[in-house]
Amino acid sequence: MIAVSKFQPIDTIKEAYDAGQRIFGENRVQELVSKQPVLPDDIEWHLIGTLQTNKVKYIAPFISMIQSVDSLKLLQEINRQAEKNARTIRVLIEVHIAEEESKHGFSVAECESLFSSRIIGQFAHIQVCGLMGMATFTDDTEQVKREFGLLKSLFEKIKAMPDTDKLIFTELSMGMSDDYHIAIEKGSTMVRIGTALFAPPLKGARGM
């Protein structure tokens, strides 16, 4: 479980940490960079929001996983910054499975092409550990099931490719506070939970 701690104060995050939570997810680089130095060193930080290439350098020294890789350009920059910091950074490829245009990510076809091209193997300082996606924000559970099912099928297809490292490509991050139970049913290995753990999101915003 990724505890989505965006907008949460340090004291609230520390309470979750003291209760045993060790993996936290943040949406914005600025907020993540301000929180990381004042919280325990053994926290595993995940960046789950949209990431601009010019901000990778700020989180490269400590980030455990970047879940929202939505372009080849971003992959290249993460690899470059990881090399500068003598690190290997774990990432997930974000796939656009929702109807909403506001969502980010590779299309299914683009994702398949990315892996079949073998270009990922050229990045020595990145481990591509799986896929991430967000379903449409809707009360139609059947639609959510279809979208999560699509991502699961894509995950299995890529994992079966001959050049995919089966020991590394193991994570399927899908499901938030509203739909995590469906995501788990469809094979999610990581759920991103915020509202169900912490305070409700700001008015007018959908919380993870």
Secondary structure as GFF3:
##gff-version 3
##sequence-region A 1 208
A	DSSP	beta_strand	2	4	.	.	.	ID=ss1
A	DSSP	alpha_helix	10	18	.	.	.	ID=ss2
A	DSSP	beta_strand	23	26	.	.	.	ID=ss3
A	DSSP	alpha_helix	29	35	.	.	.	ID=ss4
A	DSSP	three_ten_helix	36	38	.	.	.	ID=ss5
A	DSSP	beta_strand	44	47	.	.	.	ID=ss6
A	DSSP	three_ten_helix	53	55	.	.	.	ID=ss7
A	DSSP	alpha_helix	56	59	.	.	.	ID=ss8
A	DSSP	beta_strand	65	69	.	.	.	ID=ss9
A	DSSP	alpha_helix	72	84	.	.	.	ID=ss10
A	DSSP	beta_strand	89	95	.	.	.	ID=ss11
A	DSSP	alpha_helix	108	116	.	.	.	ID=ss12
A	DSSP	three_ten_helix	119	122	.	.	.	ID=ss13
A	DSSP	beta_strand	126	133	.	.	.	ID=ss14
A	DSSP	alpha_helix	141	159	.	.	.	ID=ss15
A	DSSP	beta_strand	171	173	.	.	.	ID=ss16
A	DSSP	alpha_helix	180	185	.	.	.	ID=ss17
A	DSSP	beta_strand	192	193	.	.	.	ID=ss18
###
